[in-house]
Amino acid sequence: MEMTAIGIIATICFACALIQSLRAGKILALSDYYKTTRPSWSRFLHFAGEPEIVFGIWAAIFLFALMVMDGFSAGLHWMDELNFSEVAFVFVIMILASSKPVTDFAEMIISGISRALPLPAGMRIFATILFIGPLLGSLITEPAAMTIAALLLKRSVFKPLSGRITGRLFYSTLAVLFVNISIGGTLTHFAAPPVLMVARVWNWDTPYMFMNFGWKAVVAAAINTAIVTMMNKEILTSIKKVSGVAHAPAKRAPAWMMIVHLVFITLCVISVHHPAFVLGLFIFFLGFYGITKEEQSEVRIEESMLVGFFLGGLVILTAKQGWWLKPILSSIENLQLFLGTMALAPVTDNAAITSLASQVANLSDSSKYLVVAAAVAGGGMTIIANAPNPAGFALLRAYCPGKSFKPLGLFKAALIPTFVAGLVFYLL
């Protein structure tokens, strides 16, 4: 990929989106400041400060520039060549995974495991969600695992601690959740977006993934979970009653309905690269939801749409970043390649990095491993580092201390779990 004028514009738009997302907390604070004096400004700033919307806005600006320079038809043709299958998949799987039958099923698994741990109620459910939840992502995909884990953390940990959540608890939990989700989908070849981008091209199957990545991910996730649980031991032990998991809910979804929803998720996973089928399946699911509404929870369409908008913007903006990413990936190897990829992951969606790597000819097997290992290890340092991260953030952001998210707080909190994951993948 050569440097072109439109490529430079795409990079400028990407950089502007990144800077704006990093300053989202300050923008939202300004929105609150002007709420009474200048309500129109407040609404605009609130819109501009939503992290899920930022990349979509700058993607629209880039598309406008593209169509002005190359023509409307050329812009539409370029859009047709992009792959939005992951966007459609994440949108649908978030809704399916957040349904009551699926969350009830996940609660049953996590509750059964947590009861076996010799820890206080708050600590054991916290640890089980952060460890088992991400590993389930290798079966039900990372977006689904992120949605379920975030919902359970919200219900069983953050809600009981409402009003007492410290910055350390919030950001360390979010960081470990993001990192563990990013590495937890590597036990199979179809669950993690960075792996999906290369599995078919490099002929990586599930046995290969488990032997080279999966068991290491289990080790790293266990270490990260133990560290964050001990870090927050004092406040977690203050949870006297764990709602929704340690104690059975008043009314679980029927077993047959759990099976039907799991079938929907299975079909969605199998057809991940066929967005038309995924969207058709979603319409069919909405029909099923309508006739079983009394047994269901509210469908989370708004949050899923925001995440889909974010991912769509990311797909558009990252499609023109190859002119500077590709030369970097092809010119370095070994430790430099590993550290370089980890450095890029926080500022570039890790699936975009591996997608570009799959296009580099004659990449050695060791370099392939290092790129993917570094990409997944670095997938928890920012909201944009891994595709499912916006889903978890959207579900937990209401419990952010001060109601103002600080990207630097997440970055600092993620340094330790990222280091642990990177060390495990590089040395073992």
C-alpha positions in Angstrom: 0.0 0.0 0.0 1.5 3.3 -1.1 1.0 6.7 0.6 -1.8 8.6 -1.1 -3.6 11.9 -0.3 -6.7 10.0 0.7 -4.6 7.7 2.9 -3.1 10.7 4.7 -6.6 12.2 5.2 -7.8 8.9 6.6 -4.9 8.8 9.0 -5.6 12.4 10.1 -9.3 11.6 10.7 -8.2 8.5 12.6 -5.8 10.5 14.8 -8.5 13.2 15.4 -11.0 10.4 16.4 -8.4 8.9 18.8 -7.6 12.3 20.4 -11.3 13.1 20.8 -12.0 9.7 22.3 -9.1 10.2 24.8 -10.6 13.5 25.8 -14.2 12.2 26.0 -14.3 12.6 29.8 -13.4 16.3 29.6 -15.9 16.9 26.9 -18.7 15.3 28.9 -17.7 17.4 31.9 -18.1 20.5 29.8 -21.5 19.2 28.7 -22.6 19.1 32.3 -21.1 22.6 33.0 -23.2 24.2 30.2 -26.4 22.1 30.9 -28.2 25.0 32.5 -26.6 28.1 30.9 -26.3 26.9 27.3 -28.4 23.8 26.7 -27.8 23.6 23.0 -24.0 23.6 23.6 -24.5 21.0 26.3 -26.4 18.6 23.9 -23.7 19.0 21.2 -20.8 18.4 23.7 -22.6 15.4 25.1 -23.0 14.0 21.6 -19.3 14.7 20.8 -18.2 13.1 24.1 -19.8 9.7 23.5 -16.8 7.4 22.8 -19.0 5.0 20.8 -20.0 7.9 18.4 -16.7 9.6 17.9 -15.2 7.2 15.4 -18.5 7.1 13.4 -18.4 10.9 13.2 -14.8 11.0 11.9 -15.6 8.1 9.5 -18.4 10.2 8.0 -16.0 13.1 7.6 -13.5 10.9 5.9 -16.2 9.5 3.6 -17.3 13.0 2.7 -13.7 13.9 1.8 -13.3 10.6 -0.2 -16.5 11.3 -2.2 -15.5 14.9 -2.9 -12.0 13.9 -4.2 -12.9 10.6 -6.1 -16.6 11.1 -6.8 -19.8 9.8 -5.2 -19.9 6.6 -7.2 -16.3 5.8 -6.4 -16.9 6.3 -2.7 -19.9 4.0 -2.8 -17.9 1.4 -4.7 -15.1 1.6 -2.1 -17.6 1.1 0.7 -19.0 -2.0 -1.1 -15.5 -3.5 -0.9 -15.2 -3.2 2.8 -16.1 -6.1 5.1 -18.8 -5.2 7.6 -19.6 -8.7 8.6 -18.0 -8.3 12.0 -20.1 -5.2 12.6 -23.3 -7.0 11.9 -22.2 -10.0 13.9 -21.3 -8.0 17.0 -24.5 -6.0 16.9 -26.6 -9.2 16.7 -24.6 -11.3 19.2 -24.7 -8.5 21.8 -28.5 -8.6 21.7 -28.7 -12.4 21.8 -26.1 -12.7 24.6 -27.8 -10.1 26.7 -31.2 -11.9 26.6 -32.5 -13.3 29.9 -32.3 -17.1 28.8 -28.6 -16.7 27.9 -27.6 -14.7 31.0 -29.6 -17.2 33.2 -27.6 -20.0 31.6 -24.3 -18.3 32.2 -25.3 -17.5 35.7 -26.0 -21.2 36.4 -22.5 -22.1 35.2 -20.7 -19.3 37.0 -22.8 -19.8 40.2 -22.0 -23.5 40.3 -18.2 -22.9 39.9 -18.1 -20.0 42.3 -19.7 -22.0 45.1 -16.7 -24.3 45.0 -14.3 -21.5 45.8 -13.3 -21.1 49.5 -13.7 -17.3 49.4 -16.2 -14.8 50.7 -19.3 -14.4 48.5 -18.2 -11.1 46.8 -14.7 -12.3 46.1 -15.6 -15.6 44.7 -18.3 -14.3 42.3 -16.0 -11.5 41.2 -13.2 -13.9 40.5 -15.4 -16.4 38.7 -16.9 -13.9 36.4 -13.5 -12.4 35.4 -12.0 -15.8 34.8 -14.7 -18.2 33.5 -16.6 -15.4 31.6 -13.8 -14.6 29.2 -12.9 -18.2 28.7 -16.5 -18.9 27.6 -15.7 -16.4 24.8 -13.9 -19.2 23.0 -17.2 -21.0 22.6 -19.8 -18.3 22.3 -17.4 -15.7 20.9 -15.8 -12.7 22.6 -18.6 -10.2 22.0 -21.1 -12.5 23.6 -18.7 -13.3 26.5 -18.1 -9.6 27.1 -21.8 -8.8 27.2 -22.5 -11.6 29.6 -19.5 -10.9 31.9 -20.3 -7.2 32.0 -24.0 -7.8 32.8 -23.1 -10.2 35.6 -20.5 -7.8 37.0 -23.0 -5.0 36.9 -25.7 -7.1 38.6 -23.6 -9.0 41.1 -20.7 -6.6 42.0 -21.2 -3.0 40.9 -24.9 -2.7 41.8 -24.5 -4.0 45.4 -21.6 -1.6 45.8 -23.4 1.4 44.2 -22.2 4.6 45.7 -19.0 3.0 47.1 -17.2 2.1 43.9 -13.7 3.5 43.9 -11.6 4.4 40.9 -9.2 1.5 41.7 -12.1 -1.0 41.7 -13.7 0.3 38.5 -10.6 0.7 36.4 -8.8 -2.4 37.5 -12.0 -4.5 37.0 -12.5 -3.0 33.5 -8.8 -3.5 32.6 -8.7 -7.2 33.6 -12.1 -7.8 32.0 -10.8 -6.3 28.7 -7.5 -8.1 28.8 -9.0 -11.5 29.8 -11.7 -11.2 27.1 -9.1 -10.4 24.5 -6.9 -13.4 25.3 -9.8 -15.7 26.4 -11.1 -16.1 22.9 -7.9 -17.7 21.7 -8.8 -21.3 22.7 -10.6 -21.7 19.4 -10.1 -20.2 15.9 -13.5 -18.6 15.5 -14.1 -16.5 18.6 -11.5 -13.7 18.8 -11.7 -11.0 16.0 -7.9 -10.8 15.7 -7.8 -14.5 15.1 -10.8 -14.5 12.8 -8.8 -12.2 10.5 -5.9 -14.6 10.0 -7.2 -18.1 10.7 -8.5 -18.9 7.2 -5.5 -17.3 5.5 -2.8 -19.0 7.7 -4.8 -22.3 8.1 -5.0 -22.1 11.9 -7.6 -24.4 13.3 -8.8 -25.0 16.9 -6.2 -27.6 17.9 -3.5 -25.3 16.7 -5.0 -22.4 18.6 -5.3 -24.3 21.8 -1.8 -25.8 21.7 -0.1 -22.5 20.9 -2.4 -19.9 22.5 -5.3 -21.4 24.5 -3.6 -22.9 27.5 -1.3 -19.9 27.9 -4.4 -17.7 27.9 -5.9 -19.7 30.7 -2.7 -19.2 32.7 -2.5 -15.5 32.1 -6.3 -15.0 32.9 -5.9 -16.9 36.2 -3.0 -14.8 37.3 -4.7 -11.5 36.3 -7.9 -12.5 38.1 -6.0 -13.4 41.3 -4.2 -10.1 41.3 -7.2 -7.9 40.8 -9.3 -9.9 43.3 -6.6 -9.5 46.0 -6.2 -5.8 45.1 -9.9 -5.1 45.8 -10.3 -7.7 48.6 -11.4 -5.2 51.2 -14.3 -3.7 49.3 -15.4 -7.1 47.7 -15.7 -8.7 51.1 -18.1 -6.0 52.1 -20.7 -7.4 49.7 -23.0 -9.4 52.0 -25.4 -10.6 49.4 -24.7 -11.3 45.7 -27.8 -10.7 43.7 -28.7 -12.8 40.7 -25.9 -15.4 40.9 -25.1 -16.7 44.4 -28.8 -16.8 45.0 -31.3 -18.1 42.4 -33.3 -15.4 40.7 -37.1 -15.3 41.4 -37.9 -16.8 38.0 -35.4 -18.3 35.6 -36.1 -18.6 31.9 -37.4 -22.1 31.0 -34.8 -24.7 29.9 -36.3 -25.0 26.5 -36.0 -21.3 25.9 -32.3 -21.4 27.0 -31.8 -24.1 24.4 -33.5 -22.1 21.6 -31.4 -19.0 22.4 -28.2 -21.0 22.4 -29.2 -22.4 19.0 -29.6 -18.8 17.8 -26.1 -17.9 19.1 -24.7 -21.1 17.5 -26.2 -20.2 14.1 -24.9 -16.7 14.5 -21.4 -17.9 15.3 -21.3 -20.3 12.4 -22.5 -17.7 9.9 -20.2 -14.9 11.2 -18.9 -14.1 7.7 -22.3 -14.0 6.1 -23.9 -10.7 7.3 -27.1 -11.2 5.3 -27.8 -14.5 7.1 -26.9 -13.0 10.5 -29.3 -10.1 10.0 -32.0 -12.4 8.7 -31.5 -14.6 11.8 -31.8 -11.5 13.9 -35.2 -10.6 12.4 -36.3 -14.2 13.0 -35.1 -13.9 16.6 -37.2 -10.7 17.1 -40.2 -12.6 16.0 -39.5 -15.3 18.5 -38.9 -12.6 21.2 -42.2 -11.1 20.5 -44.2 -14.2 21.1 -42.2 -15.1 24.3 -41.9 -11.6 25.6 -43.3 -12.4 29.0 -40.4 -14.7 29.7 -37.8 -12.3 28.3 -35.8 -9.3 29.5 -35.8 -6.0 27.6 -33.8 -6.2 24.3 -30.6 -4.1 24.5 -30.8 -2.6 21.0 -29.6 1.0 21.8 -26.3 -0.2 23.4 -25.7 -2.7 20.6 -26.4 0.0 17.9 -23.8 2.3 19.5 -21.2 -0.4 19.5 -22.1 -1.3 15.9 -21.7 2.4 15.0 -18.3 2.5 16.7 -17.1 -0.6 14.9 -18.4 0.6 11.5 -16.5 3.8 11.9 -13.4 1.8 12.9 -13.7 -0.4 9.8 -13.9 2.6 7.5 -11.0 4.5 9.1 -8.6 1.6 9.5 -9.1 0.5 5.9 -6.7 3.2 4.7 -4.0 2.8 7.4 -2.0 0.2 5.7 0.5 2.7 4.1 2.1 3.2 7.5 1.2 0.0 9.4 2.3 -2.6 6.8 5.9 -1.4 6.4 6.3 -1.5 10.1 5.1 -5.1 10.4 7.2 -6.3 7.5 10.5 -4.6 8.6 10.9 -5.9 12.2 10.8 -9.3 13.9 11.1 -11.2 17.2 11.0 -9.1 20.3 10.8 -5.8 18.4 7.9 -7.1 16.4 6.2 -8.3 19.6 6.7 -5.0 21.5 5.8 -2.9 18.4 2.5 -4.7 17.9 1.7 -4.3 21.5 2.4 -0.6 21.3 0.1 -0.3 18.3 -2.8 -2.3 19.8 -4.0 0.4 22.2 -4.4 2.9 19.4 -5.5 0.6 16.6 -8.1 -2.1 16.7 -6.1 -5.3 17.2 -8.1 -7.1 14.5 -7.0 -4.4 12.0 -3.4 -5.1 12.9 -3.7 -8.9 12.3 -5.7 -8.3 9.2 -2.9 -6.2 7.8 -0.4 -8.8 8.9 -2.3 -11.5 6.9 -1.6 -9.5 3.8 2.2 -9.4 4.3 3.9 -12.0 2.0 6.5 -14.5 3.3 5.8 -13.7 7.0 7.5 -16.5 9.1 5.6 -18.8 11.4 7.2 -17.2 14.4 6.4 -13.7 13.2 2.7 -14.8 12.7 2.6 -16.1 16.2 4.2 -13.0 17.7 1.8 -10.6 15.9 -1.3 -12.3 17.0 0.0 -12.9 20.6 0.9 -9.3 21.0 -2.3 -8.1 19.4 -4.5 -10.1 21.8 -2.3 -9.3 24.8 -2.6 -5.6 24.1 -6.3 -5.7 23.5 -7.3 -4.3 26.9 -5.5 -1.0 27.3 -8.1 1.2 25.6 -11.7 1.0 24.5 -10.7 0.8 20.9 -8.0 -1.9 21.2 -10.4 -4.8 20.9 -13.8 -5.0 19.1 -15.9 -6.2 22.2 -14.5 -3.5 24.5 -17.1 -0.9 23.7 -19.8 -3.4 24.6 -18.4 -3.9 28.1 -17.8 -0.2 28.5 -21.4 0.7 27.4 -22.8 -1.7 30.0 -20.6 -0.6 32.9 -20.0 3.1 32.3 -22.8 4.2 34.6 -20.8 3.0 37.6 -17.7 5.0 36.6 -16.7 7.2 39.7 -17.7 10.8 39.1 -19.7 9.7 36.0 -16.7 10.8 33.9 -14.6 8.1 32.2 -10.8 8.7 32.2 -9.0 6.8 29.4 -5.7 7.3 31.2 -7.1 5.5 34.2 -7.9 2.5 32.1 -4.5 2.6 30.4 -2.7 2.6 33.8 -4.8 -0.1 35.3 -4.3 -2.3 32.2 -0.5 -2.1 32.4 -0.1 -5.0 34.9 -2.6 -7.5 33.2 -1.2 -6.6 29.8 2.4 -7.2 31.0 1.3 -10.6 32.5 -0.4 -11.7 29.3 2.5 -10.5 27.2 5.0 -12.3 29.4 3.1 -15.5 29.3 2.7 -15.5 25.6 6.3 -14.6 24.9 8.1 -16.8 27.3 6.0 -20.0 27.5 
